[in-house]
């Protein structure tokens, strides 16, 4: 197995990715978890109010918020400034 794939030191991030990582690293990781819970609660509220289409729309926000939280955690643990 080629270990260069796992320890690729020649990889460089683009300017946009660096800017995004600098900003997202400032946010607490649980921000995205709470946003996900809020989306689910909002969706449930809209469903109870019989706004089914809006409930589905808002309910679909939960997964992207969780993915952004995972990205945030990776940026924090791997260090966004290590590849500079």
PDB file of N, CA, C and O in Angstrom:
ATOM      1  N   UNK A   1       0.848  -1.184   0.000  1.00  0.00           N
ATOM      2  CA  UNK A   1       0.000   0.000   0.000  1.00  0.00           C
ATOM      3  C   UNK A   1       0.885   1.236   0.000  1.00  0.00           C
ATOM      4  O   UNK A   1       1.877   1.305   0.725  1.00  0.00           O
ATOM      5  N   UNK A   2       0.521   2.191  -0.806  1.00  0.00           N
ATOM      6  CA  UNK A   2       1.285   3.426  -0.919  1.00  0.00           C
ATOM      7  C   UNK A   2       0.916   4.345   0.245  1.00  0.00           C
ATOM      8  O   UNK A   2      -0.227   4.789   0.353  1.00  0.00           O
ATOM      9  N   UNK A   3       1.881   4.626   1.109  1.00  0.00           N
ATOM     10  CA  UNK A   3       1.604   5.474   2.269  1.00  0.00           C
ATOM     11  C   UNK A   3       1.608   6.953   1.914  1.00  0.00           C
ATOM     12  O   UNK A   3       1.202   7.775   2.735  1.00  0.00           O
ATOM     13  N   UNK A   4       2.057   7.319   0.707  1.00  0.00           N
ATOM     14  CA  UNK A   4       2.016   8.719   0.303  1.00  0.00           C
ATOM     15  C   UNK A   4       0.596   9.249   0.215  1.00  0.00           C
ATOM     16  O   UNK A   4       0.361  10.445   0.388  1.00  0.00           O
ATOM     17  N   UNK A   5      -0.345   8.364  -0.053  1.00  0.00           N
ATOM     18  CA  UNK A   5      -1.742   8.784  -0.130  1.00  0.00           C
ATOM     19  C   UNK A   5      -2.209   9.275   1.238  1.00  0.00           C
ATOM     20  O   UNK A   5      -2.962  10.245   1.327  1.00  0.00           O
ATOM     21  N   UNK A   6      -1.767   8.613   2.297  1.00  0.00           N
ATOM     22  CA  UNK A   6      -2.188   8.980   3.639  1.00  0.00           C
ATOM     23  C   UNK A   6      -1.413  10.170   4.185  1.00  0.00           C
ATOM     24  O   UNK A   6      -1.930  10.906   5.025  1.00  0.00           O
ATOM     25  N   UNK A   7      -0.208  10.368   3.732  1.00  0.00           N
ATOM     26  CA  UNK A   7       0.632  11.456   4.237  1.00  0.00           C
ATOM     27  C   UNK A   7       1.027  12.385   3.108  1.00  0.00           C
ATOM     28  O   UNK A   7       2.210  12.683   2.941  1.00  0.00           O
ATOM     29  N   UNK A   8       0.073  12.843   2.342  1.00  0.00           N
ATOM     30  CA  UNK A   8       0.324  13.717   1.208  1.00  0.00           C
ATOM     31  C   UNK A   8       0.631  15.122   1.711  1.00  0.00           C
ATOM     32  O   UNK A   8      -0.278  15.871   2.069  1.00  0.00           O
ATOM     33  N   UNK A   9       1.897  15.474   1.737  1.00  0.00           N
ATOM     34  CA  UNK A   9       2.297  16.792   2.219  1.00  0.00           C
ATOM     35  C   UNK A   9       2.317  17.820   1.105  1.00  0.00           C
ATOM     36  O   UNK A   9       2.456  19.014   1.372  1.00  0.00           O
ATOM     37  N   UNK A  10       2.183  17.384  -0.134  1.00  0.00           N
ATOM     38  CA  UNK A  10       2.195  18.325  -1.240  1.00  0.00           C
ATOM     39  C   UNK A  10       0.813  18.919  -1.521  1.00  0.00           C
ATOM     40  O   UNK A  10       0.681  19.799  -2.372  1.00  0.00           O
ATOM     41  N   UNK A  11      -0.206  18.452  -0.821  1.00  0.00           N
ATOM     42  CA  UNK A  11      -1.569  18.931  -1.030  1.00  0.00           C
ATOM     43  C   UNK A  11      -1.696  20.361  -0.509  1.00  0.00           C
ATOM     44  O   UNK A  11      -1.314  20.657   0.623  1.00  0.00           O
ATOM     45  N   UNK A  12      -2.230  21.230  -1.335  1.00  0.00           N
ATOM     46  CA  UNK A  12      -2.436  22.630  -0.955  1.00  0.00           C
ATOM     47  C   UNK A  12      -3.916  22.966  -1.060  1.00  0.00           C
ATOM     48  O   UNK A  12      -4.591  22.555  -2.004  1.00  0.00           O
ATOM     49  N   UNK A  13      -4.406  23.707  -0.097  1.00  0.00           N
ATOM     50  CA  UNK A  13      -5.794  24.165  -0.121  1.00  0.00           C
ATOM     51  C   UNK A  13      -5.881  25.455  -0.930  1.00  0.00           C
ATOM     52  O   UNK A  13      -4.932  26.238  -0.976  1.00  0.00           O
ATOM     53  N   UNK A  14      -7.021  25.664  -1.561  1.00  0.00           N
ATOM     54  CA  UNK A  14      -7.259  26.895  -2.289  1.00  0.00           C
ATOM     55  C   UNK A  14      -7.555  28.048  -1.346  1.00  0.00           C
ATOM     56  O   UNK A  14      -7.786  27.844  -0.154  1.00  0.00           O
ATOM     57  N   UNK A  15      -7.547  29.248  -1.880  1.00  0.00           N
ATOM     58  CA  UNK A  15      -7.792  30.439  -1.061  1.00  0.00           C
ATOM     59  C   UNK A  15      -9.190  30.428  -0.457  1.00  0.00           C
ATOM     60  O   UNK A  15      -9.374  30.802   0.702  1.00  0.00           O
ATOM     61  N   UNK A  16     -10.171  30.001  -1.240  1.00  0.00           N
ATOM     62  CA  UNK A  16     -11.543  29.969  -0.738  1.00  0.00           C
ATOM     63  C   UNK A  16     -11.683  28.964   0.405  1.00  0.00           C
ATOM     64  O   UNK A  16     -12.301  29.263   1.427  1.00  0.00           O
ATOM     65  N   UNK A  17     -11.108  27.771   0.229  1.00  0.00           N
ATOM     66  CA  UNK A  17     -11.184  26.752   1.278  1.00  0.00           C
ATOM     67  C   UNK A  17     -10.511  27.239   2.558  1.00  0.00           C
ATOM     68  O   UNK A  17     -11.029  27.020   3.653  1.00  0.00           O
ATOM     69  N   UNK A  18      -9.368  27.895   2.428  1.00  0.00           N
ATOM     70  CA  UNK A  18      -8.680  28.426   3.606  1.00  0.00           C
ATOM     71  C   UNK A  18      -9.533  29.460   4.317  1.00  0.00           C
ATOM     72  O   UNK A  18      -9.630  29.459   5.544  1.00  0.00           O
ATOM     73  N   UNK A  19     -10.156  30.351   3.537  1.00  0.00           N
ATOM     74  CA  UNK A  19     -10.996  31.392   4.135  1.00  0.00           C
ATOM     75  C   UNK A  19     -12.191  30.790   4.867  1.00  0.00           C
ATOM     76  O   UNK A  19     -12.538  31.229   5.963  1.00  0.00           O
ATOM     77  N   UNK A  20     -12.817  29.792   4.265  1.00  0.00           N
ATOM     78  CA  UNK A  20     -13.961  29.121   4.894  1.00  0.00           C
ATOM     79  C   UNK A  20     -13.527  28.402   6.165  1.00  0.00           C
ATOM     80  O   UNK A  20     -14.206  28.486   7.188  1.00  0.00           O
ATOM     81  N   UNK A  21     -12.411  27.701   6.108  1.00  0.00           N
ATOM     82  CA  UNK A  21     -11.920  26.965   7.274  1.00  0.00           C
ATOM     83  C   UNK A  21     -11.552  27.899   8.415  1.00  0.00           C
ATOM     84  O   UNK A  21     -11.784  27.571   9.579  1.00  0.00           O
ATOM     85  N   UNK A  22     -10.985  29.048   8.103  1.00  0.00           N
ATOM     86  CA  UNK A  22     -10.646  30.010   9.153  1.00  0.00           C
ATOM     87  C   UNK A  22     -11.894  30.491   9.880  1.00  0.00           C
ATOM     88  O   UNK A  22     -11.875  30.676  11.097  1.00  0.00           O
ATOM     89  N   UNK A  23     -12.977  30.692   9.137  1.00  0.00           N
ATOM     90  CA  UNK A  23     -14.213  31.161   9.749  1.00  0.00           C
ATOM     91  C   UNK A  23     -14.947  30.041  10.493  1.00  0.00           C
ATOM     92  O   UNK A  23     -15.435  30.253  11.604  1.00  0.00           O
ATOM     93  N   UNK A  24     -15.026  28.860   9.893  1.00  0.00           N
ATOM     94  CA  UNK A  24     -15.763  27.772  10.543  1.00  0.00           C
ATOM     95  C   UNK A  24     -15.031  27.249  11.776  1.00  0.00           C
ATOM     96  O   UNK A  24     -15.666  26.730  12.694  1.00  0.00           O
ATOM     97  N   UNK A  25     -13.708  27.377  11.810  1.00  0.00           N
ATOM     98  CA  UNK A  25     -12.960  26.921  12.980  1.00  0.00           C
ATOM     99  C   UNK A  25     -13.290  27.761  14.209  1.00  0.00           C
ATOM    100  O   UNK A  25     -13.061  27.324  15.337  1.00  0.00           O
ATOM    101  N   UNK A  26     -13.820  28.952  14.004  1.00  0.00           N
ATOM    102  CA  UNK A  26     -14.186  29.838  15.117  1.00  0.00           C
ATOM    103  C   UNK A  26     -15.490  29.418  15.779  1.00  0.00           C
ATOM    104  O   UNK A  26     -15.746  29.776  16.928  1.00  0.00           O
ATOM    105  N   UNK A  27     -16.316  28.661  15.061  1.00  0.00           N
ATOM    106  CA  UNK A  27     -17.621  28.251  15.589  1.00  0.00           C
ATOM    107  C   UNK A  27     -17.488  27.020  16.472  1.00  0.00           C
ATOM    108  O   UNK A  27     -16.732  26.104  16.146  1.00  0.00           O
ATOM    109  N   UNK A  28     -18.212  26.987  17.588  1.00  0.00           N
ATOM    110  CA  UNK A  28     -18.232  25.759  18.387  1.00  0.00           C
ATOM    111  C   UNK A  28     -18.881  24.627  17.594  1.00  0.00           C
ATOM    112  O   UNK A  28     -19.824  24.859  16.837  1.00  0.00           O
ATOM    113  N   UNK A  29     -18.387  23.427  17.761  1.00  0.00           N
ATOM    114  CA  UNK A  29     -18.902  22.287  17.001  1.00  0.00           C
ATOM    115  C   UNK A  29     -20.372  22.008  17.294  1.00  0.00           C
ATOM    116  O   UNK A  29     -21.098  21.532  16.421  1.00  0.00           O
ATOM    117  N   UNK A  30     -20.814  22.299  18.507  1.00  0.00           N
ATOM    118  CA  UNK A  30     -22.208  22.004  18.828  1.00  0.00           C
ATOM    119  C   UNK A  30     -23.187  22.988  18.195  1.00  0.00           C
ATOM    120  O   UNK A  30     -24.397  22.773  18.258  1.00  0.00           O
ATOM    121  N   UNK A  31     -22.690  24.057  17.589  1.00  0.00           N
ATOM    122  CA  UNK A  31     -23.554  24.991  16.859  1.00  0.00           C
ATOM    123  C   UNK A  31     -24.328  24.258  15.772  1.00  0.00           C
ATOM    124  O   UNK A  31     -25.528  24.471  15.597  1.00  0.00           O
ATOM    125  N   UNK A  32     -23.634  23.401  15.053  1.00  0.00           N
ATOM    126  CA  UNK A  32     -24.262  22.674  13.952  1.00  0.00           C
ATOM    127  C   UNK A  32     -25.223  21.605  14.473  1.00  0.00           C
ATOM    128  O   UNK A  32     -26.242  21.327  13.841  1.00  0.00           O
ATOM    129  N   UNK A  33     -24.905  21.012  15.611  1.00  0.00           N
ATOM    130  CA  UNK A  33     -25.810  20.033  16.217  1.00  0.00           C
ATOM    131  C   UNK A  33     -27.108  20.707  16.641  1.00  0.00           C
ATOM    132  O   UNK A  33     -28.194  20.178  16.403  1.00  0.00           O
ATOM    133  N   UNK A  34     -26.995  21.876  17.271  1.00  0.00           N
ATOM    134  CA  UNK A  34     -28.196  22.606  17.685  1.00  0.00           C
ATOM    135  C   UNK A  34     -28.988  23.096  16.485  1.00  0.00           C
ATOM    136  O   UNK A  34     -30.219  23.106  16.519  1.00  0.00           O
ATOM    137  N   UNK A  35     -28.303  23.499  15.431  1.00  0.00           N
ATOM    138  CA  UNK A  35     -29.001  23.921  14.211  1.00  0.00           C
ATOM    139  C   UNK A  35     -29.789  22.753  13.620  1.00  0.00           C
ATOM    140  O   UNK A  35     -30.901  22.932  13.123  1.00  0.00           O
ATOM    141  N   UNK A  36     -29.207  21.568  13.678  1.00  0.00           N
ATOM    142  CA  UNK A  36     -29.886  20.375  13.181  1.00  0.00           C
ATOM    143  C   UNK A  36     -31.137  20.069  14.013  1.00  0.00           C
ATOM    144  O   UNK A  36     -32.202  19.778  13.469  1.00  0.00           O
ATOM    145  N   UNK A  37     -30.990  20.138  15.327  1.00  0.00           N
ATOM    146  CA  UNK A  37     -32.144  19.924  16.199  1.00  0.00           C
ATOM    147  C   UNK A  37     -33.222  20.980  15.955  1.00  0.00           C
ATOM    148  O   UNK A  37     -34.412  20.667  15.952  1.00  0.00           O
ATOM    149  N   UNK A  38     -32.806  22.219  15.751  1.00  0.00           N
ATOM    150  CA  UNK A  38     -33.769  23.295  15.477  1.00  0.00           C
ATOM    151  C   UNK A  38     -34.513  23.042  14.167  1.00  0.00           C
ATOM    152  O   UNK A  38     -35.714  23.296  14.073  1.00  0.00           O
ATOM    153  N   UNK A  39     -33.805  22.545  13.166  1.00  0.00           N
ATOM    154  CA  UNK A  39     -34.453  22.228  11.891  1.00  0.00           C
ATOM    155  C   UNK A  39     -35.483  21.115  12.066  1.00  0.00           C
ATOM    156  O   UNK A  39     -36.570  21.165  11.491  1.00  0.00           O
ATOM    157  N   UNK A  40     -35.127  20.110  12.868  1.00  0.00           N
ATOM    158  CA  UNK A  40     -36.074  19.024  13.111  1.00  0.00           C
ATOM    159  C   UNK A  40     -37.284  19.510  13.898  1.00  0.00           C
ATOM    160  O   UNK A  40     -38.417  19.134  13.595  1.00  0.00           O
ATOM    161  N   UNK A  41     -37.047  20.343  14.904  1.00  0.00           N
ATOM    162  CA  UNK A  41     -38.165  20.883  15.692  1.00  0.00           C
ATOM    163  C   UNK A  41     -39.035  21.799  14.836  1.00  0.00           C
ATOM    164  O   UNK A  41     -40.262  21.764  14.933  1.00  0.00           O
ATOM    165  N   UNK A  42     -38.404  22.612  14.004  1.00  0.00           N
ATOM    166  CA  UNK A  42     -39.160  23.479  13.104  1.00  0.00           C
ATOM    167  C   UNK A  42     -39.986  22.677  12.123  1.00  0.00           C
ATOM    168  O   UNK A  42     -41.126  23.029  11.822  1.00  0.00           O
ATOM    169  N   UNK A  43     -39.408  21.604  11.628  1.00  0.00           N
ATOM    170  CA  UNK A  43     -40.126  20.736  10.703  1.00  0.00           C
ATOM    171  C   UNK A  43     -41.340  20.095  11.374  1.00  0.00           C
ATOM    172  O   UNK A  43     -42.423  20.029  10.793  1.00  0.00           O
ATOM    173  N   UNK A  44     -41.143  19.631  12.593  1.00  0.00           N
ATOM    174  CA  UNK A  44     -42.255  19.034  13.337  1.00  0.00           C
ATOM    175  C   UNK A  44     -43.364  20.062  13.577  1.00  0.00           C
ATOM    176  O   UNK A  44     -44.548  19.756  13.442  1.00  0.00           O
ATOM    177  N   UNK A  45     -42.968  21.267  13.930  1.00  0.00           N
ATOM    178  CA  UNK A  45     -43.947  22.331  14.156  1.00  0.00           C
ATOM    179  C   UNK A  45     -44.737  22.624  12.885  1.00  0.00           C
ATOM    180  O   UNK A  45     -45.960  22.760  12.921  1.00  0.00           O
ATOM    181  N   UNK A  46     -44.035  22.719  11.773  1.00  0.00           N
ATOM    182  CA  UNK A  46     -44.713  22.976  10.500  1.00  0.00           C
ATOM    183  C   UNK A  46     -45.628  21.815  10.109  1.00  0.00           C
ATOM    184  O   UNK A  46     -46.701  22.033   9.546  1.00  0.00           O
ATOM    185  N   UNK A  47     -45.212  20.597  10.404  1.00  0.00           N
ATOM    186  CA  UNK A  47     -46.033  19.426  10.101  1.00  0.00           C
ATOM    187  C   UNK A  47     -47.323  19.457  10.925  1.00  0.00           C
ATOM    188  O   UNK A  47     -48.402  19.170  10.406  1.00  0.00           O
ATOM    189  N   UNK A  48     -47.209  19.801  12.193  1.00  0.00           N
ATOM    190  CA  UNK A  48     -48.379  19.890  13.073  1.00  0.00           C
ATOM    191  C   UNK A  48     -49.325  20.985  12.583  1.00  0.00           C
ATOM    192  O   UNK A  48     -50.544  20.865  12.705  1.00  0.00           O
ATOM    193  N   UNK A  49     -48.752  22.052  12.028  1.00  0.00           N
ATOM    194  CA  UNK A  49     -49.563  23.158  11.491  1.00  0.00           C
ATOM    195  C   UNK A  49     -50.091  22.861  10.088  1.00  0.00           C
ATOM    196  O   UNK A  49     -50.661  23.735   9.434  1.00  0.00           O
ATOM    197  N   UNK A  50     -49.900  21.635   9.636  1.00  0.00           N
ATOM    198  CA  UNK A  50     -50.396  21.176   8.333  1.00  0.00           C
ATOM    199  C   UNK A  50     -49.721  21.878   7.146  1.00  0.00           C
ATOM    200  O   UNK A  50     -50.308  21.974   6.068  1.00  0.00           O
ATOM    201  N   UNK A  51     -48.507  22.362   7.341  1.00  0.00           N
ATOM    202  CA  UNK A  51     -47.721  22.946   6.258  1.00  0.00           C
ATOM    203  C   UNK A  51     -46.713  21.892   5.797  1.00  0.00           C
ATOM    204  O   UNK A  51     -45.510  22.016   6.028  1.00  0.00           O
ATOM    205  N   UNK A  52     -47.232  20.858   5.142  1.00  0.00           N
ATOM    206  CA  UNK A  52     -46.443  19.665   4.839  1.00  0.00           C
ATOM    207  C   UNK A  52     -45.242  19.935   3.929  1.00  0.00           C
ATOM    208  O   UNK A  52     -44.152  19.421   4.180  1.00  0.00           O
ATOM    209  N   UNK A  53     -45.427  20.719   2.899  1.00  0.00           N
ATOM    210  CA  UNK A  53     -44.322  20.970   1.974  1.00  0.00           C
ATOM    211  C   UNK A  53     -43.204  21.765   2.650  1.00  0.00           C
ATOM    212  O   UNK A  53     -42.022  21.480   2.458  1.00  0.00           O
ATOM    213  N   UNK A  54     -43.590  22.752   3.433  1.00  0.00           N
ATOM    214  CA  UNK A  54     -42.595  23.547   4.155  1.00  0.00           C
ATOM    215  C   UNK A  54     -41.906  22.680   5.214  1.00  0.00           C
ATOM    216  O   UNK A  54     -40.709  22.830   5.457  1.00  0.00           O
ATOM    217  N   UNK A  55     -42.655  21.782   5.836  1.00  0.00           N
ATOM    218  CA  UNK A  55     -42.084  20.882   6.840  1.00  0.00           C
ATOM    219  C   UNK A  55     -41.011  19.990   6.211  1.00  0.00           C
ATOM    220  O   UNK A  55     -39.952  19.780   6.803  1.00  0.00           O
ATOM    221  N   UNK A  56     -41.280  19.471   5.026  1.00  0.00           N
ATOM    222  CA  UNK A  56     -40.285  18.648   4.333  1.00  0.00           C
ATOM    223  C   UNK A  56     -39.058  19.474   3.964  1.00  0.00           C
ATOM    224  O   UNK A  56     -37.927  19.007   4.101  1.00  0.00           O
ATOM    225  N   UNK A  57     -39.277  20.690   3.501  1.00  0.00           N
ATOM    226  CA  UNK A  57     -38.171  21.565   3.122  1.00  0.00           C
ATOM    227  C   UNK A  57     -37.255  21.851   4.311  1.00  0.00           C
ATOM    228  O   UNK A  57     -36.036  21.704   4.217  1.00  0.00           O
ATOM    229  N   UNK A  58     -37.848  22.256   5.417  1.00  0.00           N
ATOM    230  CA  UNK A  58     -37.055  22.585   6.605  1.00  0.00           C
ATOM    231  C   UNK A  58     -36.434  21.320   7.208  1.00  0.00           C
ATOM    232  O   UNK A  58     -35.304  21.359   7.695  1.00  0.00           O
ATOM    233  N   UNK A  59     -37.150  20.222   7.179  1.00  0.00           N
ATOM    234  CA  UNK A  59     -36.632  18.969   7.729  1.00  0.00           C
ATOM    235  C   UNK A  59     -35.397  18.467   7.010  1.00  0.00           C
ATOM    236  O   UNK A  59     -34.570  17.769   7.598  1.00  0.00           O
ATOM    237  N   UNK A  60     -35.268  18.818   5.744  1.00  0.00           N
ATOM    238  CA  UNK A  60     -34.097  18.384   4.990  1.00  0.00           C
ATOM    239  C   UNK A  60     -32.844  19.180   5.333  1.00  0.00           C
ATOM    240  O   UNK A  60     -31.758  18.833   4.867  1.00  0.00           O
ATOM    241  N   UNK A  61     -32.960  20.217   6.117  1.00  0.00           N
ATOM    242  CA  UNK A  61     -31.791  20.991   6.534  1.00  0.00           C
ATOM    243  C   UNK A  61     -30.963  20.260   7.591  1.00  0.00           C
ATOM    244  O   UNK A  61     -29.777  20.545   7.752  1.00  0.00           O
ATOM    245  N   UNK A  62     -31.576  19.324   8.310  1.00  0.00           N
ATOM    246  CA  UNK A  62     -30.881  18.658   9.420  1.00  0.00           C
ATOM    247  C   UNK A  62     -29.610  17.949   8.946  1.00  0.00           C
ATOM    248  O   UNK A  62     -28.556  18.108   9.562  1.00  0.00           O
ATOM    249  N   UNK A  63     -29.687  17.183   7.879  1.00  0.00           N
ATOM    250  CA  UNK A  63     -28.514  16.432   7.405  1.00  0.00           C
ATOM    251  C   UNK A  63     -27.369  17.355   6.966  1.00  0.00           C
ATOM    252  O   UNK A  63     -26.225  17.103   7.345  1.00  0.00           O
ATOM    253  N   UNK A  64     -27.628  18.412   6.183  1.00  0.00           N
ATOM    254  CA  UNK A  64     -26.516  19.316   5.842  1.00  0.00           C
ATOM    255  C   UNK A  64     -25.881  19.979   7.060  1.00  0.00           C
ATOM    256  O   UNK A  64     -24.666  20.170   7.101  1.00  0.00           O
ATOM    257  N   UNK A  65     -26.706  20.333   8.062  1.00  0.00           N
ATOM    258  CA  UNK A  65     -26.124  20.916   9.266  1.00  0.00           C
ATOM    259  C   UNK A  65     -25.203  19.918   9.960  1.00  0.00           C
ATOM    260  O   UNK A  65     -24.129  20.292  10.432  1.00  0.00           O
ATOM    261  N   UNK A  66     -25.610  18.661  10.024  1.00  0.00           N
ATOM    262  CA  UNK A  66     -24.763  17.638  10.643  1.00  0.00           C
ATOM    263  C   UNK A  66     -23.479  17.431   9.838  1.00  0.00           C
ATOM    264  O   UNK A  66     -22.408  17.255  10.418  1.00  0.00           O
ATOM    265  N   UNK A  67     -23.579  17.451   8.517  1.00  0.00           N
ATOM    266  CA  UNK A  67     -22.382  17.322   7.680  1.00  0.00           C
ATOM    267  C   UNK A  67     -21.438  18.512   7.867  1.00  0.00           C
ATOM    268  O   UNK A  67     -20.219  18.345   7.905  1.00  0.00           O
ATOM    269  N   UNK A  68     -22.001  19.694   7.981  1.00  0.00           N
ATOM    270  CA  UNK A  68     -21.163  20.863   8.253  1.00  0.00           C
ATOM    271  C   UNK A  68     -20.485  20.742   9.618  1.00  0.00           C
ATOM    272  O   UNK A  68     -19.347  21.178   9.791  1.00  0.00           O
ATOM    273  N   UNK A  69     -21.181  20.154  10.577  1.00  0.00           N
ATOM    274  CA  UNK A  69     -20.581  19.914  11.894  1.00  0.00           C
ATOM    275  C   UNK A  69     -19.424  18.941  11.815  1.00  0.00           C
ATOM    276  O   UNK A  69     -18.412  19.124  12.491  1.00  0.00           O
ATOM    277  N   UNK A  70     -19.561  17.909  10.998  1.00  0.00           N
ATOM    278  CA  UNK A  70     -18.466  16.954  10.808  1.00  0.00           C
ATOM    279  C   UNK A  70     -17.280  17.652  10.144  1.00  0.00           C
ATOM    280  O   UNK A  70     -16.135  17.460  10.552  1.00  0.00           O
ATOM    281  N   UNK A  71     -17.553  18.449   9.135  1.00  0.00           N
ATOM    282  CA  UNK A  71     -16.496  19.208   8.462  1.00  0.00           C
ATOM    283  C   UNK A  71     -15.798  20.123   9.463  1.00  0.00           C
ATOM    284  O   UNK A  71     -14.570  20.210   9.482  1.00  0.00           O
ATOM    285  N   UNK A  72     -16.583  20.804  10.291  1.00  0.00           N
ATOM    286  CA  UNK A  72     -16.037  21.695  11.304  1.00  0.00           C
ATOM    287  C   UNK A  72     -15.120  20.938  12.258  1.00  0.00           C
ATOM    288  O   UNK A  72     -14.040  21.417  12.605  1.00  0.00           O
ATOM    289  N   UNK A  73     -15.553  19.759  12.676  1.00  0.00           N
ATOM    290  CA  UNK A  73     -14.761  18.960  13.614  1.00  0.00           C
ATOM    291  C   UNK A  73     -13.461  18.498  12.969  1.00  0.00           C
ATOM    292  O   UNK A  73     -12.411  18.510  13.612  1.00  0.00           O
ATOM    293  N   UNK A  74     -13.521  18.093  11.709  1.00  0.00           N
ATOM    294  CA  UNK A  74     -12.312  17.673  10.997  1.00  0.00           C
ATOM    295  C   UNK A  74     -11.337  18.834  10.873  1.00  0.00           C
ATOM    296  O   UNK A  74     -10.137  18.669  11.092  1.00  0.00           O
ATOM    297  N   UNK A  75     -11.846  19.996  10.525  1.00  0.00           N
ATOM    298  CA  UNK A  75     -10.989  21.178  10.395  1.00  0.00           C
ATOM    299  C   UNK A  75     -10.304  21.477  11.727  1.00  0.00           C
ATOM    300  O   UNK A  75      -9.122  21.820  11.759  1.00  0.00           O
ATOM    301  N   UNK A  76     -11.039  21.347  12.811  1.00  0.00           N
ATOM    302  CA  UNK A  76     -10.469  21.638  14.126  1.00  0.00           C
ATOM    303  C   UNK A  76      -9.449  20.589  14.560  1.00  0.00           C
ATOM    304  O   UNK A  76      -8.407  20.934  15.118  1.00  0.00           O
ATOM    305  N   UNK A  77      -9.738  19.316  14.309  1.00  0.00           N
ATOM    306  CA  UNK A  77      -8.827  18.268  14.767  1.00  0.00           C
ATOM    307  C   UNK A  77      -7.600  18.132  13.875  1.00  0.00           C
ATOM    308  O   UNK A  77      -6.503  17.853  14.360  1.00  0.00           O
ATOM    309  N   UNK A  78      -7.781  18.327  12.585  1.00  0.00           N
ATOM    310  CA  UNK A  78      -6.649  18.221  11.658  1.00  0.00           C
ATOM    311  C   UNK A  78      -5.869  19.532  11.578  1.00  0.00           C
ATOM    312  O   UNK A  78      -4.696  19.537  11.205  1.00  0.00           O
ATOM    313  N   UNK A  79      -6.501  20.606  11.915  1.00  0.00           N
ATOM    314  CA  UNK A  79      -5.855  21.905  11.887  1.00  0.00           C
ATOM    315  C   UNK A  79      -5.858  22.509  10.514  1.00  0.00           C
ATOM    316  O   UNK A  79      -5.165  22.032   9.615  1.00  0.00           O
ATOM    317  N   UNK A  80      -6.639  23.568  10.342  1.00  0.00           N
ATOM    318  CA  UNK A  80      -6.727  24.193   9.015  1.00  0.00           C
ATOM    319  C   UNK A  80      -5.444  24.896   8.632  1.00  0.00           C
ATOM    320  O   UNK A  80      -5.227  25.174   7.453  1.00  0.00           O
ATOM    321  N   UNK A  81      -4.589  25.190   9.595  1.00  0.00           N
ATOM    322  CA  UNK A  81      -3.361  25.918   9.272  1.00  0.00           C
ATOM    323  C   UNK A  81      -2.138  25.007   9.124  1.00  0.00           C
ATOM    324  O   UNK A  81      -1.038  25.502   8.881  1.00  0.00           O
ATOM    325  N   UNK A  82      -2.303  23.703   9.264  1.00  0.00           N
ATOM    326  CA  UNK A  82      -1.167  22.788   9.151  1.00  0.00           C
ATOM    327  C   UNK A  82      -0.668  22.635   7.719  1.00  0.00           C
ATOM    328  O   UNK A  82       0.510  22.354   7.503  1.00  0.00           O
ATOM    329  N   UNK A  83      -1.563  22.819   6.728  1.00  0.00           N
ATOM    330  CA  UNK A  83      -1.164  22.637   5.327  1.00  0.00           C
ATOM    331  C   UNK A  83      -0.729  23.940   4.679  1.00  0.00           C
ATOM    332  O   UNK A  83      -0.502  23.977   3.470  1.00  0.00           O
ATOM    333  N   UNK A  84      -0.607  25.011   5.458  1.00  0.00           N
ATOM    334  CA  UNK A  84      -0.229  26.316   4.882  1.00  0.00           C
ATOM    335  C   UNK A  84       1.209  26.317   4.401  1.00  0.00           C
ATOM    336  O   UNK A  84       1.689  27.330   3.892  1.00  0.00           O
TER     337      UNK A  84
END
